[in-house]
Amino acid sequence: MKDSFWTKLAIVLVYAIASATLGYLILTKDLTEWWFSIALPPIFFVCLRRRKSLYRSMLLIILGVGTVHYFLRYPGRFSQEFIEFISVFASVCGLCEFITFEFKRRDKVNQLLRDSEDRYRRLFEGTQDGIVFLERDLTPSLMNDHICEVTGYNREELLEKSFIDLVHPSDREMVLSNAGKRFQGGDAPRIYEFRGIRKNGDVIEVEGSFDPVYKDREIVGIQVVVRDITERKRNHEALRESEERYGLLFEGAEEGIALYGVETPDPILFNRRCAEMLGYTQEELAERNMMDVVHPDDRRMLVDNNRRRLAGEAVPRTYEYRCIHKEGREVNIEASFDLIRKNDEIIGIQAFFRDITEKKKAEQELKESAERYRALFETANDSIAVFDENVRPILFNEKFYQVLGYTTEEIAALNLLEILHPDDREIVLEKNRQRFNGQDIPRTYEFRVLKKGGGVLTVEGSFDIVQLDGKKRIQGILRDITERKLMENRLFEKQKERTLITLAGGIAHDFNNILLGIMGNAGLLKDEVLKDSDAEEMVKSILSSSERLARLTKELLDYSRAGIHQPRRIDLNQVVLDSIDMVKGSLGPNVLLDFDCSPDLKSVHADPMQIQQVLLNFCVNSNEAMEDGGTLTIRTRNLFHPGGQQASQSEMELEPGYY
């Protein structure tokens, strides 16, 4: 095992002290007799241990000196020649040992020098920086390969150039000034940046390190270490711009941004938006404990999440909590937290804050609106459904399937085409296509649908385009207007009948005027032909026919005034008898009219014109039904009605009594 440095040092000191002491004693004391007993054991021990030649040489020299001294002290024991031989031999041995030691030392120094030069050469050629030695006139005398890569020149080209030619013209004065100061030993920066020019003309950013080279304590040149920092400068510039953009983003962001450490819940840095959201200035907020502005009910949750996040546990990145505004009102905050790491170590937390108070308010209003819509949707008296582009109901209320007579499952499986009346399908489909294409068409129109049992309903549909689940849908509100359409048809028939009555009244009025002329002339003619019996009969016949025609005209006029109701107590039998001529005129030649009037018929409260209109309608309808002829009987009777029953669905309940 090799001795350590301190062990070697201790051995050298011990032997040096021992040798010096022993030499002193030999020269000053009478220790000759036991000299060999003292000197030989250490020599033998050193040889056995194979110590360094320095130790051996030191002891051998001491041994030689001691031996000579021994011989000189007792000259009678040896001849003078032997003593001189021993002295010379000891001197030669010491000199040889010294020469051997010196050669070994020089070999070791030379080897160390060669090793140092080899290491320097490897460093010189292997470094990623360009190295060049400049003479006092700034011409290069030695360079490595990398300086060629930096400048784009080869060695021969560089040896023919001055270093200053490789410097950008704008920086040459500075480089020359600093180089001159370095040669003169003055104060000049050792490392600084300047711009260089490559062989192809490209400008590069360079960092140069200038160190003087000495020979005999005189500066004979400069060693320049050149590093291409173009990419680094570009990266630094990009970093600077990035930091500027980050600063602008940090302060100009509409979101609150804050940076937290790992030791305290208070932010290290936050932007103005954090303060504005809570009604503070940045200075005011910086003076407050951040937990003071968090709603008391949310503080524990925030602290626990932060602790668990720093411990590496899984916690939501984004969540909501409440803060207290400077004015005392609640502010809803949505926060996102991200860990900041450096070398896999958590060094902080970056947080983004958004004021979602208005959003939460809008969500609440939307929720309430949806609840109101749902309540309206489910409780509406109209059928409401939402259809897809294939006219299939995807959402509908209870009224929708109740009106059509289907169950929920049945209606969900149906297509709207299956419940549309065949005559209306094409119209409804075309309108839906136009609506989906964005055409401006009436939103409300009528069509017919088929009930499950086979009945037909007339519905009024109002359709609108709505967005459901991000897709375009059609919402339809259907109202059953079957009864309304029946009433409208009845009203239309009434209006048509009223028009016919008005027309009949006008014709009868004109016809009556003509009859007056005929009857007047016939009366005058009767007075002139009284003596002629045949002519008199003819005139009487004309007058009789004219009178019947006049009564018929009167009945038409009375019928045309039927819209003006004048109910009174009347004898129904008499009204029937007065209507004979009018009724007979509405019957065909093969239909006979028969009357069966009850003699004890009670009087009624009614408008005689309306009664005659009813009789006429009955007779007209009966005549149309009796295509092969027959007898039409009009009968009057007293009937007792017990009450509680309806005459028809459109009339009120009748009170008990005779009718």
C-alpha positions in Angstrom: 0.0 0.0 0.0 1.3 3.4 -0.9 2.0 5.9 1.9 -0.2 8.9 2.1 1.3 12.4 1.8 1.2 13.0 5.6 2.9 9.6 6.2 5.7 10.5 3.8 6.1 13.9 5.3 6.3 12.4 8.8 9.0 9.8 7.7 11.1 12.5 6.1 11.0 14.7 9.2 11.8 11.8 11.5 14.8 10.6 9.4 16.0 14.2 8.9 16.0 14.8 12.6 17.6 11.5 13.4 20.3 11.9 10.7 21.2 15.4 11.9 21.4 14.3 15.5 23.4 11.2 14.7 25.9 13.2 12.6 26.3 15.8 15.4 27.0 13.1 17.9 29.6 11.3 15.7 31.5 14.5 15.0 31.4 15.8 18.6 31.2 12.8 20.8 33.2 9.6 21.1 30.6 7.3 19.6 32.8 5.6 17.2 32.8 2.3 19.0 29.1 1.8 18.7 28.6 3.7 15.4 27.8 0.6 13.3 25.4 -0.7 15.9 23.5 2.6 15.6 23.7 3.3 11.8 23.3 -0.2 10.4 19.8 -1.1 11.7 18.1 2.0 10.2 19.9 1.4 6.9 18.8 -2.3 6.9 15.2 -1.3 7.8 15.1 1.3 5.0 16.3 -1.2 2.4 13.8 -3.8 3.5 11.0 -1.3 3.2 12.2 -0.1 -0.2 11.9 3.5 0.7 12.6 6.3 -1.7 16.2 6.8 -2.8 16.2 10.1 -0.9 16.1 8.2 2.4 18.7 5.7 1.3 21.1 8.3 0.0 20.8 10.3 3.2 21.7 7.4 5.4 24.5 6.1 3.1 26.1 9.4 3.1 26.0 9.5 6.9 27.4 6.0 7.0 30.3 7.0 4.7 31.1 10.1 6.7 31.0 8.1 9.9 33.2 5.4 8.5 35.9 7.9 7.4 35.7 9.6 10.7 36.2 6.3 12.4 39.3 5.5 10.3 40.8 8.9 10.9 40.3 8.6 14.7 42.2 5.4 14.8 44.9 5.7 12.1 47.0 2.9 13.4 44.6 0.2 12.5 44.5 0.9 8.7 47.1 2.1 6.2 46.9 5.6 4.8 46.2 4.3 1.3 43.3 2.3 2.5 41.9 5.3 4.4 42.2 7.5 1.3 40.6 4.7 -0.8 37.7 4.5 1.6 37.3 8.3 1.6 37.4 8.5 -2.2 35.0 5.5 -2.4 32.6 7.1 0.0 32.7 10.4 -1.9 32.2 8.6 -5.2 29.3 6.6 -3.8 27.7 9.8 -2.5 28.3 11.6 -5.8 26.8 8.7 -7.8 23.8 8.5 -5.6 23.3 12.3 -5.9 23.7 12.1 -9.7 21.3 9.2 -9.9 18.8 11.1 -7.7 19.1 14.2 -9.9 18.6 12.3 -13.1 15.6 10.6 -11.8 14.2 13.9 -10.6 14.8 15.5 -14.0 13.2 12.5 -15.8 10.2 12.9 -13.5 10.0 16.7 -14.1 10.3 16.1 -17.9 7.6 13.5 -17.8 5.4 15.9 -15.8 6.1 18.6 -18.4 5.3 16.3 -21.3 2.1 15.2 -19.5 1.2 18.9 -18.9 1.9 19.8 -22.6 -0.1 16.8 -23.7 -3.0 17.8 -21.5 -2.8 21.4 -22.7 -2.6 20.3 -26.4 -5.7 18.1 -25.9 -7.4 21.1 -24.2 -6.2 23.4 -26.9 -7.5 21.3 -29.8 -10.5 19.8 -28.0 -12.1 22.9 -26.6 -15.3 24.2 -28.2 -13.8 27.7 -28.2 -11.5 29.2 -30.7 -8.0 29.9 -29.4 -5.4 32.0 -31.2 -2.0 33.5 -30.1 -1.4 37.0 -31.4 1.9 38.7 -31.8 2.4 42.3 -30.9 1.2 43.3 -34.4 -2.0 41.3 -33.8 -1.1 38.7 -36.4 -1.9 35.1 -35.4 1.0 32.7 -34.8 -0.8 29.7 -33.3 -4.4 28.6 -33.4 -6.6 25.6 -32.9 -9.1 24.1 -35.4 -12.2 25.6 -33.7 -11.1 29.2 -34.6 -11.3 28.1 -38.2 -14.8 26.9 -37.7 -15.8 30.1 -36.0 -14.3 32.4 -38.7 -14.8 30.1 -41.7 -11.1 30.5 -42.8 -8.5 27.7 -42.9 -5.2 28.0 -41.0 -3.2 29.3 -44.0 -5.7 32.0 -44.7 -5.8 33.1 -41.0 -2.0 33.2 -40.8 -2.0 35.8 -43.6 -4.6 38.0 -41.9 -4.5 40.4 -39.0 -6.8 39.6 -36.2 -8.4 43.0 -36.5 -9.6 42.1 -40.0 -11.9 39.5 -38.5 -13.5 42.2 -36.3 -16.6 44.1 -37.4 -15.6 47.7 -38.6 -17.8 49.3 -35.9 -16.0 47.4 -33.1 -12.4 47.5 -34.4 -11.5 50.7 -32.5 -12.7 49.3 -29.2 -10.7 46.0 -29.8 -7.6 47.8 -30.8 -7.8 50.1 -27.8 -8.2 47.2 -25.4 -5.4 45.2 -27.0 -3.0 48.1 -26.8 -3.8 48.5 -23.1 -3.2 44.8 -22.5 0.2 44.9 -24.3 1.2 47.9 -22.2 0.0 46.2 -19.0 -2.7 48.8 -18.5 -6.2 48.4 -17.2 -8.4 46.9 -19.9 -11.3 44.4 -19.6 -10.2 40.8 -19.9 -13.5 39.5 -21.3 -15.8 41.5 -23.5 -18.1 41.1 -26.4 -17.7 42.3 -30.0 -18.9 41.4 -33.4 -16.9 39.4 -35.9 -17.1 38.9 -39.7 -17.0 35.4 -41.1 -15.5 34.5 -44.4 -18.9 34.5 -46.1 -19.7 37.9 -44.8 -22.0 36.8 -42.0 -21.9 38.9 -38.8 -21.5 36.9 -35.7 -21.6 37.8 -32.0 -18.3 37.0 -30.3 -17.2 36.8 -26.7 -13.4 37.2 -26.4 -11.1 36.5 -23.5 -7.7 38.3 -23.8 -4.7 37.2 -21.7 -1.1 38.5 -22.1 1.7 35.9 -22.8 4.9 36.6 -20.9 8.5 35.7 -21.8 11.3 36.8 -19.4 8.7 38.9 -17.6 7.9 40.7 -20.8 4.6 40.6 -22.7 5.3 39.1 -26.1 1.8 38.3 -27.2 -1.8 37.8 -26.3 -3.8 34.6 -26.1 -7.3 35.1 -27.3 -10.1 32.7 -26.5 -13.0 33.3 -28.9 -16.5 32.0 -28.3 -19.3 32.3 -30.9 -22.3 33.6 -28.8 -24.6 34.4 -31.8 -27.0 31.7 -30.8 -26.8 32.6 -27.1 -27.4 36.3 -27.9 -30.3 35.3 -30.1 -31.6 33.2 -27.3 -31.0 36.0 -24.8 -32.9 38.4 -27.1 -35.7 35.9 -27.5 -35.7 35.4 -23.7 -35.8 39.1 -23.2 -38.7 39.5 -25.6 -40.4 36.5 -24.0 -40.0 38.1 -20.6 -41.3 41.4 -21.9 -44.3 39.6 -23.5 -44.8 37.7 -20.2 -44.7 40.9 -18.3 -47.2 42.5 -20.7 -49.4 39.4 -20.4 -48.9 39.2 -16.7 -50.0 42.8 -16.1 -52.3 43.2 -19.0 -54.2 39.9 -18.7 -57.9 40.0 -18.0 -57.4 37.1 -15.6 -55.8 37.4 -12.2 -52.3 35.8 -12.1 -50.4 35.2 -8.9 -47.2 33.3 -8.0 -47.0 31.6 -4.6 -44.1 30.1 -2.7 -44.2 26.8 -0.8 -43.9 28.3 2.7 -46.7 30.8 2.9 -50.2 31.1 1.5 -49.5 34.8 0.6 -48.5 35.4 -3.0 -45.0 36.4 -3.9 -46.2 38.3 -7.0 -49.6 39.1 -8.4 -50.9 41.4 -11.2 -53.3 44.3 -11.1 -56.3 42.2 -12.1 -56.1 40.2 -8.8 -56.6 43.4 -6.9 -59.2 44.9 -9.3 -61.4 41.9 -8.9 -61.6 42.5 -5.2 -61.8 46.3 -5.4 -58.3 46.9 -4.0 -55.2 48.5 -5.4 -52.1 46.3 -5.7 -50.5 48.1 -2.7 -53.6 47.6 -0.6 -53.9 44.0 -1.4 -50.2 43.4 -0.8 -50.6 44.6 2.8 -53.4 42.1 3.5 -53.3 38.5 4.5 -54.7 36.6 1.5 -56.8 34.4 3.6 -58.6 37.5 4.9 -60.2 38.1 1.5 -61.3 34.5 1.1 -64.9 33.7 2.3 -64.7 32.1 5.8 -66.6 29.0 4.6 -64.1 28.3 1.8 -60.8 28.9 3.7 -60.4 25.4 5.0 -61.0 23.9 1.5 -58.4 26.2 0.0 -55.8 25.5 2.6 -56.4 21.7 2.4 -56.2 21.7 -1.4 -52.9 23.7 -1.3 -51.4 21.3 1.3 -52.4 18.2 -0.6 -51.1 19.7 -3.9 -47.7 20.4 -2.5 -47.6 16.9 -1.0 -48.1 15.4 -4.5 -51.7 14.2 -3.9 -54.3 14.3 -6.6 -56.5 17.4 -6.3 -58.6 19.2 -8.9 -56.6 21.7 -10.9 -59.5 24.0 -11.3 -62.2 24.7 -8.8 -64.4 27.5 -7.5 -64.5 29.4 -4.2 -65.8 32.7 -2.9 -63.9 35.9 -1.9 -65.0 39.0 -0.1 -65.0 42.3 -2.1 -63.7 45.4 -0.5 -67.3 46.6 -0.4 -68.3 43.5 1.5 -70.1 41.6 -1.3 -69.3 38.1 -2.4 -67.2 37.5 -5.5 -67.3 34.1 -7.2 -63.8 33.1 -8.3 -62.7 30.2 -10.6 -59.1 29.4 -9.9 -56.6 27.1 -11.7 -53.4 26.1 -10.0 -50.2 24.7 -11.5 -47.0 23.6 -9.7 -43.7 25.3 -10.7 -40.8 22.8 -10.7 -37.1 23.3 -11.0 -34.9 20.1 -11.3 -37.9 18.0 -10.3 -38.3 20.1 -7.1 -41.5 22.0 -6.4 -40.5 25.7 -5.9 -43.9 27.4 -6.1 -47.4 27.5 -7.5 -48.8 29.6 -10.3 -52.5 30.5 -10.1 -55.0 32.0 -12.6 -58.1 33.6 -11.3 -61.3 34.5 -13.1 -64.2 36.5 -11.8 -67.3 34.4 -12.6 -69.8 36.3 -10.5 -71.7 37.4 -13.6 -71.4 33.9 -15.1 -72.8 32.3 -11.9 -75.6 34.9 -12.0 -76.3 34.1 -15.6 -76.2 30.4 -14.9 -78.7 30.8 -12.0 -81.0 32.9 -14.3 -80.6 30.3 -17.0 -81.5 27.6 -14.5 -84.5 29.5 -13.3 -85.5 30.1 -16.9 -85.1 26.4 -17.7 -87.2 25.5 -14.7 -89.9 28.0 -15.8 -89.7 26.6 -19.4 -89.9 23.1 -18.0 -93.0 24.0 -15.9 -94.6 25.7 -18.9 -93.6 22.8 -21.1 -95.2 20.2 -18.9 -98.3 22.1 -17.7 -99.3 23.9 -21.0 -102.7 23.2 -22.4 -101.2 23.0 -25.8 -99.2 20.1 -27.2 -95.5 21.0 -27.3 -92.9 18.9 -29.1 -89.3 19.3 -30.4 -88.6 17.5 -33.7 -85.3 16.6 -35.4 -84.5 17.1 -39.1 -86.4 13.9 -39.9 -89.5 15.3 -38.2 -89.2 12.7 -35.4 -90.3 13.9 -31.9 -87.3 13.9 -29.6 -88.9 15.9 -26.7 -92.6 16.3 -26.0 -95.0 17.1 -23.1 -97.8 15.0 -21.7 -100.5 16.9 -23.6 -98.9 16.0 -26.9 -99.4 12.3 -26.7 -102.7 12.5 -24.7 -104.4 14.5 -27.5 -103.3 11.9 -30.1 -104.2 9.0 -27.9 -100.7 7.4 -27.8 -98.5 6.3 -24.9 -95.0 7.9 -24.3 -93.2 4.9 -25.7 -95.5 4.8 -28.8 -95.1 8.5 -29.6 -91.3 8.3 -29.2 -91.1 5.7 -31.9 -93.4 7.5 -34.3 -92.4 9.8 -37.2 -94.5 12.9 -37.6 -95.4 11.8 -41.1 -97.3 8.8 -39.6 -99.7 11.1 -37.7 -100.2 13.7 -40.4 -103.3 13.5 -42.6 -102.2 12.2 -46.0 -103.6 15.3 -47.7 -101.4 17.6 -45.5 -98.1 15.7 -45.4 -96.5 17.3 -48.4 -97.4 20.8 -47.2 -96.0 20.3 -43.7 -92.8 18.7 -45.0 -92.2 21.5 -47.5 -92.7 24.1 -44.8 -90.2 22.3 -42.5 -87.6 22.1 -45.3 -88.0 25.8 -45.9 -87.7 26.6 -42.2 -84.5 24.5 -41.8 -83.0 26.3 -44.8 -83.6 29.6 -43.2 -86.4 30.8 -45.5 -88.8 33.4 -44.1 -92.2 31.6 -44.0 -95.2 32.0 -41.7 -94.5 30.3 -38.3 -98.2 29.4 -37.8 -100.5 27.4 -40.1 -103.2 24.8 -39.8 -103.1 21.1 -40.8 -104.8 17.8 -39.8 -103.5 14.9 -37.7 -104.7 11.4 -37.2 -105.6 10.1 -33.7 -104.6 6.6 -32.7 -108.2 5.5 -32.9 -108.6 6.8 -36.4 -110.2 10.2 -35.7 -109.1 13.4 -37.4 -108.1 16.5 -35.5 -107.5 19.9 -37.0 -104.5 21.6 -35.3 -102.9 25.0 -35.4 -99.2 24.6 -35.3 -96.6 27.3 -34.5 -93.0 26.3 -35.4 -89.7 27.9 -34.5 -86.0 26.9 -35.0 -84.3 26.2 -31.6 -80.8 24.9 -30.6 -80.9 21.7 -28.6 -77.6 19.9 -27.7 -75.8 22.1 -30.2 -78.0 21.0 -33.1 -80.7 22.8 -35.0 -84.2 21.5 -34.1 -87.8 22.6 -34.7 -90.1 23.3 -31.8 -93.8 23.0 -32.5 -96.7 24.1 -30.4 -99.9 22.4 -31.5 -103.4 23.5 -30.5 -106.5 21.4 -31.1 -108.9 23.7 -33.1 -111.3 21.0 -34.2 -114.3 22.4 -32.2 -113.3 25.9 -33.4 -113.3 24.8 -37.0 -116.7 23.2 -36.6 -118.1 26.5 -35.1 -116.5 28.4 -37.9 -118.1 26.1 -40.5 -121.5 26.6 -38.8 -121.0 30.3 -38.8 -120.0 30.2 -42.4 -123.2 28.2 -43.2 -125.2 30.8 -41.3 -123.6 33.6 -43.2 -124.3 31.8 -46.4 -127.9 31.3 -45.5 -128.2 34.9 -44.4 -126.9 35.9 -47.8 -129.4 33.7 -49.6 -132.2 35.2 -47.4 -131.1 38.7 -48.2 -131.1 37.7 -51.9 -134.5 36.2 -51.6 -135.9 39.3 -49.9 -134.6 41.5 -52.7 -136.1 39.3 -55.4 -139.4 39.1 -53.5 -139.5 42.8 -53.1 -139.0 43.4 -56.8 -141.4 40.6 -57.6 -144.1 42.2 -55.3 -143.8 45.5 -57.2 -144.4 43.7 -60.4 -147.4 41.9 -58.9 -148.9 45.1 -57.8 -149.0 46.3 -61.4 -150.5 43.0 -62.5 -153.2 43.0 -59.8 -154.0 46.7 -60.4 -154.5 46.2 -64.1 -156.4 43.0 -63.5 -158.8 44.9 -61.2 -159.4 47.6 -63.8 -159.9 45.0 -66.4 -162.5 43.2 -64.2 -164.6 46.4 -64.1 -164.5 46.6 -67.9 -165.5 43.0 -68.6 -168.3 42.4 -66.1 -170.8 41.7 -68.8 -168.7 39.0 -70.4 -168.9 36.0 -68.1 -166.0 34.1 -69.7 -163.7 37.1 -69.5 -164.8 37.7 -65.9 -163.8 34.1 -64.9 -160.4 34.6 -66.6 -159.9 37.9 -64.7 -160.9 36.3 -61.4 -158.4 33.5 -62.1 -155.7 36.1 -62.7 -156.6 37.9 -59.5 -156.6 34.7 -57.5 -153.2 33.6 -58.8 -151.8 37.0 -58.2 -153.1 37.0 -54.6 -151.5 33.6 -54.0 -148.3 34.9 -55.6 -148.5 38.0 -53.4 -148.9 35.9 -50.2 -145.9 33.8 -51.3 -143.9 37.0 -51.9 -145.0 38.2 -48.4 -143.8 35.0 -46.9 -140.4 35.4 -48.7 -140.2 39.0 -47.4 -141.1 37.8 -43.9 -138.4 35.0 -44.3 -135.8 37.5 -45.3 -136.5 39.5 -42.2 -136.1 36.4 -40.0 -132.7 37.7 -38.7 -134.6 40.3 -36.7 -136.0 38.1 -33.9 -139.4 39.2 -32.4 -140.4 36.4 -30.0 -143.9 36.5 -28.6 -146.7 34.1 -27.4 -148.1 32.4 -30.5 -150.3 29.5 -31.5 -148.0 27.0 -33.1 -150.8 25.3 -35.1 -151.7 28.6 -36.7 -148.1 29.2 -37.7 -147.9 25.7 -39.3 -151.2 26.4 -41.2 -149.9 29.8 -42.4 -146.8 28.1 -43.8 -148.6 25.6 -46.0 -148.2 27.5 -49.2 -144.5 28.3 -48.6 -143.8 24.7 -47.6 -145.6 23.2 -50.5 -143.5 25.3 -52.9 -140.4 23.6 -51.6 -141.7 20.0 -52.2 -141.4 18.0 -55.3 -144.5 16.9 -57.4 -144.3 13.3 -56.0 -144.2 14.3 -52.4 -147.5 14.7 -50.5 -147.9 17.0 -47.5 -150.0 16.0 -44.5 -150.8 17.9 -41.3 -151.7 16.4 -37.9 -152.2 19.3 -35.5 -153.1 18.6 -31.8 -156.3 20.6 -30.8 -155.1 21.2 -27.2 -151.6 22.3 -28.2 -150.2 24.8 -25.7 -149.0 28.2 -26.9 -145.2 28.8 -27.1 -143.0 31.8 -26.8 -141.2 32.1 -30.1 -140.6 34.2 -33.2 -143.1 33.0 -35.9 -140.6 33.8 -38.6 -138.0 31.5 -37.1 -140.6 28.7 -36.7 -141.5 29.1 -40.4 -137.8 29.0 -41.3 -137.4 25.8 -39.2 -140.4 24.2 -41.0 -139.0 25.2 -44.4 -135.6 23.7 -43.6 -137.2 20.5 -42.4 -139.2 20.2 -45.6 -136.3 21.0 -47.9 -134.1 18.4 -46.2 -136.9 15.8 -46.3 -137.7 16.5 -49.9 -134.0 15.9 -50.8 -134.1 12.6 -48.8 -137.3 11.4 -50.5 -136.0 10.9 -54.0 -138.7 8.3 -54.8 -141.5 10.5 -53.3 -143.8 9.8 -50.4 -145.9 11.6 -47.7 -144.4 14.2 -45.5 -146.4 14.6 -42.2 -146.1 17.7 -40.0 -147.4 16.8 -36.5 -147.8 19.0 -33.3 -147.9 17.5 -29.8 -147.4 18.5 -26.1 -144.3 16.8 -24.6 -143.1 16.8 -21.0 -139.3 17.0 -20.4 -138.1 15.8 -17.0 -135.0 18.1 -17.1 -131.3 17.3 -16.5 -130.6 16.2 -20.1 -129.0 18.2 -22.9 -130.8 18.7 -26.2 -127.4 18.8 -27.9 -123.7 19.2 -26.9 -123.8 22.9 -27.7 -127.0 23.8 -25.7 -127.7 24.3 -22.1 -129.6 21.8 -19.9 -133.4 22.1 -20.2 -135.5 22.8 -17.2 -138.3 20.3 -16.4 -141.7 21.1 -18.0 -143.9 20.9 -21.1 -142.5 21.7 -24.5 
